């Protein structure tokens, strides 16, 4: 599973929500990079939803 998918799942869907720093530590990247990847993934989801709607 890639960082963007993991970020979206663990920060928004799981009962035990991970922080940006939790994910940064897990993937050995910065919290800012996790945030960037998360935002890119959410943008793609929003675009897909708007195309379907």
Secondary structure as GFF3:
##gff-version 3
##sequence-region A 1 53
A	DSSP	alpha_helix	3	8	.	.	.	ID=ss1
A	DSSP	pi_helix	9	13	.	.	.	ID=ss2
A	DSSP	alpha_helix	20	27	.	.	.	ID=ss3
A	DSSP	alpha_helix	31	52	.	.	.	ID=ss4
###
